[in-house]
Amino acid sequence: MQGKVVLVTGSTDGIGLETARQLARLGATIILHGRNYQTGPDLRDQIKRETGNEHIDYVNADLSKRDKLHALTDHIKSQYGVLDVLIHNAGVFMTERKLTPEGLEMTFAVNHLAPFILTGLLLPCLKNAEQGRIITVSSIAHQNAHLDFNNLQGEVHFDPYKAYALSKLGNILFTYYLAEHLKGSKVTANTLHPGVITTKLLKTGFNRTGASLEEGADTSVYLAYSPEVSEISGGYFIKRKRTASSPASNDQHTINDFWKISAELSGVSYVF
């Protein structure tokens, strides 16, 4: 990974931090992302000490705020110009319905629309790479999602678990559309279920614990660096193995319709 530039969203704790740490050990230039001006720089310095890799940056951005997303991408464009790997790891589980400054439901905005916006704005940087890789952390929870375009953001009825599952289905629909429209380019798009891992989100949202953070980061790291997947795009992975996602996630009409409404809500137009 020497010389490769990697952005990992939500990388100041949990799976994201472990993903960044492992990729730093492989020699990548890491752009850590978080929302805390105090802990972020400290973690940056900690990873430098742990890995001996001095090429660690930290960016601060609230992914629920449109202006912060644009500022984040502006920073990457001006400071790097090239992005080899974009890992959408950040995620939230909201116990009650809250809205972003733009009036969007928080789970949907952070877990799905933020990756949609970041990818669209950073696509030129990914295309500048020798081979760009877009990796989106989804969840097996997507299998429980019920997609109702009339209640996409819990407008009629909000259920925290259904909102989370829907956002994770959105990650997969997003990836499949991306992969299809990036065919023939140097950019791939894949998604994954990290496993049931002991994270803050799992404890808060589901009141349970799971496997280690190292296990949770493993498939993300694999998709980021392995030559075995350099030609694979549009895959859903569990434990490094390409796996079938839910029937709903493979419906082409659903994929297209979900992309269209995501583009409308995000205000981002993709240039493939």
C-alpha positions in Angstrom: 0.0 0.0 0.0 3.0 2.3 -0.2 2.1 5.6 -1.8 -1.7 4.7 -1.8 -4.0 7.4 -0.4 -6.9 6.0 1.7 -9.8 7.8 3.3 -11.6 5.9 6.0 -14.8 7.6 7.3 -15.7 7.1 11.0 -12.1 6.1 11.8 -11.7 7.5 15.3 -13.1 4.4 17.0 -14.3 0.9 16.5 -14.0 -0.9 13.1 -12.9 2.3 11.3 -10.0 2.9 13.6 -8.8 -0.7 13.4 -9.2 -0.5 9.6 -7.1 2.6 9.4 -4.5 1.1 11.8 -4.1 -2.0 9.7 -3.8 -0.1 6.4 -1.2 2.3 8.0 0.9 -0.8 8.9 0.8 -1.7 5.2 2.3 1.7 4.4 -0.7 3.6 3.1 -1.2 7.3 3.5 -4.2 7.4 5.8 -6.8 10.2 6.0 -8.6 9.6 9.3 -12.0 11.1 9.7 -14.0 12.0 12.8 -16.1 14.7 14.5 -13.9 15.5 17.5 -11.2 18.1 17.1 -9.6 16.9 20.4 -9.4 13.1 20.0 -8.8 13.1 16.3 -5.3 14.6 16.3 -4.4 12.5 19.3 -5.4 9.3 17.5 -3.5 10.4 14.4 -0.3 10.8 16.5 -1.0 7.5 18.2 -1.2 5.6 14.9 2.0 7.2 13.8 3.7 5.9 16.9 2.2 2.4 16.7 2.9 1.8 13.0 6.0 4.0 12.3 4.0 5.5 9.4 4.3 9.3 9.4 1.8 9.7 6.5 -1.4 10.0 8.7 -3.7 12.9 8.3 -6.9 13.8 10.2 -10.0 15.6 8.9 -12.9 16.8 10.9 -16.4 16.7 9.4 -20.0 16.1 10.6 -21.4 13.8 7.9 -24.9 14.9 8.6 -24.2 18.4 7.4 -24.0 19.1 3.7 -21.5 22.0 4.0 -19.1 19.8 6.0 -19.2 17.1 3.4 -18.3 19.6 0.7 -15.5 21.0 2.8 -14.1 17.5 3.4 -14.0 16.7 -0.3 -12.5 20.1 -1.1 -9.7 19.4 1.4 -8.9 16.0 -0.2 -9.0 17.5 -3.7 -6.6 20.3 -2.8 -4.2 18.4 -0.6 -4.1 15.1 -2.5 -5.7 15.2 -5.9 -5.7 11.4 -6.0 -7.6 9.0 -3.9 -6.8 5.3 -4.2 -9.3 3.9 -1.7 -12.5 5.4 -0.2 -13.9 3.3 2.7 -17.4 4.3 3.8 -17.2 3.0 7.4 -19.1 5.7 9.4 -22.5 4.8 10.6 -25.1 5.7 13.2 -28.0 4.0 14.9 -30.6 6.6 16.1 -33.0 5.6 18.8 -35.4 8.4 17.9 -36.1 10.3 14.7 -33.9 13.3 14.3 -33.4 15.5 11.3 -30.3 17.0 9.7 -30.1 20.8 9.0 -31.4 19.9 5.5 -34.4 18.2 7.0 -33.3 14.6 6.3 -33.7 11.7 8.7 -30.3 11.2 10.4 -29.9 7.5 9.9 -30.6 7.8 6.2 -28.5 10.9 5.8 -25.3 9.7 7.5 -25.4 6.0 6.6 -26.5 6.3 3.0 -26.6 9.9 1.6 -23.2 10.8 3.0 -21.4 8.0 1.1 -23.5 9.0 -2.0 -22.3 12.6 -1.8 -18.7 11.9 -0.9 -18.3 9.4 -3.7 -19.9 11.7 -6.3 -17.6 14.6 -5.3 -14.5 12.5 -5.0 -15.0 10.4 -8.1 -12.5 12.5 -10.1 -9.8 11.8 -7.5 -10.6 8.1 -7.6 -10.3 8.1 -11.4 -6.9 9.8 -11.1 -5.6 6.8 -9.2 -3.9 3.8 -10.9 -6.9 1.8 -9.6 -9.6 3.4 -7.4 -11.5 1.3 -5.0 -14.8 2.3 -3.3 -15.7 0.1 -0.3 -18.9 0.6 1.6 -19.6 -1.1 5.0 -23.1 -2.4 4.9 -24.6 -5.1 7.2 -26.4 -8.4 7.1 -29.3 -6.3 8.6 -30.1 -5.2 5.1 -31.9 -8.5 4.7 -34.6 -7.2 7.1 -35.2 -4.0 5.3 -38.6 -3.1 3.9 -38.3 -0.4 1.2 -41.3 1.9 1.1 -40.7 5.0 -0.9 -43.6 6.7 0.9 -41.8 6.2 4.2 -38.2 6.3 3.1 -37.2 8.5 6.0 -39.7 7.5 8.6 -42.1 10.2 7.7 -45.1 8.1 8.4 -43.7 5.9 11.1 -40.2 5.7 12.5 -38.6 2.5 13.8 -34.9 2.6 14.7 -34.2 -0.9 13.5 -36.1 -0.6 10.3 -34.3 2.8 9.6 -30.9 1.2 10.2 -31.7 -1.9 8.0 -33.0 0.4 5.2 -29.8 2.5 5.3 -27.7 -0.7 5.0 -29.9 -1.9 2.0 -29.2 1.5 0.5 -25.5 0.9 0.8 -25.8 -2.2 -1.3 -28.2 -0.7 -3.9 -25.7 2.2 -4.2 -22.8 -0.1 -4.7 -24.5 -2.2 -7.4 -25.5 0.9 -9.4 -22.0 2.3 -9.1 -20.3 -0.9 -10.2 -22.5 -1.1 -13.3 -21.9 2.5 -14.3 -18.2 2.3 -13.6 -17.6 -0.6 -15.9 -14.7 0.1 -18.3 -13.2 2.6 -15.8 -10.3 2.1 -13.4 -12.6 2.3 -10.4 -14.3 -0.6 -8.6 -17.1 -0.6 -6.0 -17.8 -3.3 -3.5 -19.7 -3.6 -0.2 -19.5 -5.9 2.8 -20.9 -7.2 6.1 -18.2 -6.8 8.7 -19.6 -9.4 11.0 -21.3 -9.0 14.4 -18.6 -7.0 16.0 -18.3 -5.4 19.5 -18.6 -1.7 18.7 -20.3 1.3 20.2 -23.1 1.0 17.6 -23.8 -2.6 18.5 -23.9 -2.0 22.2 -26.0 1.1 21.9 -28.4 0.0 19.2 -28.7 -3.8 19.8 -27.5 -4.2 23.4 -25.1 -7.0 22.6 -21.4 -7.8 22.0 -19.7 -9.7 19.2 -16.4 -10.6 17.7 -13.2 -8.5 17.8 -12.5 -5.3 16.0 -9.6 -7.0 14.2 -12.1 -9.4 12.7 -14.5 -6.6 11.9 -11.9 -4.7 10.0 -10.5 -7.7 8.1 -12.8 -7.7 5.0 -12.5 -3.9 4.6 -8.7 -4.2 4.7 -8.8 -7.1 2.3 -10.9 -5.2 -0.3 -8.7 -2.2 0.1 -5.4 -3.9 -0.7 -5.7 -7.4 -2.1 -4.8 -8.0 -5.8 -7.3 -10.9 -5.6 -10.2 -8.4 -5.9 -8.6 -5.9 -8.2 -10.9 -6.9 -11.0 -14.0 -7.5 -8.9 -16.7 -4.9 -8.8 -20.3 -5.0 -7.6 -19.6 -7.7 -4.9 -21.1 -8.1 -1.5 -18.6 -9.8 0.8 -18.7 -11.6 4.1 -15.4 -12.9 5.6 -13.5 -12.1 2.4 -15.9 -14.2 0.4 -18.3 -12.9 -2.3 -21.8 -13.7 -1.1 -25.4 -13.3 -2.4 -27.2 -10.3 -0.9 -31.0 -10.2 -0.4 -33.3 -10.5 -3.4 -34.6 -7.0 -2.8 -31.1 -5.6 -3.2 -30.7 -7.3 -6.6 -33.9 -5.9 -8.2 -32.8 -3.6 -11.0 -35.9 -1.4 -10.9 -35.3 -0.8 -7.2 -31.6 -0.1 -7.8 -32.4 2.5 -10.4 -35.3 4.1 -8.4 -33.3 4.3 -5.2 -30.4 6.0 -7.1 -32.7 8.5 -8.7 -34.2 9.6 -5.4 -30.8 9.6 -3.7 -29.5 12.0 -6.4 -32.5 14.3 -5.9 -32.1 14.4 -2.1 -28.3 14.8 -2.2 -28.1 17.4 -5.0 -25.1 15.6 -6.5 -24.9 14.7 -10.2 -22.5 11.9 -11.0 -20.3 12.2 -14.1 -19.3 8.6 -14.9 
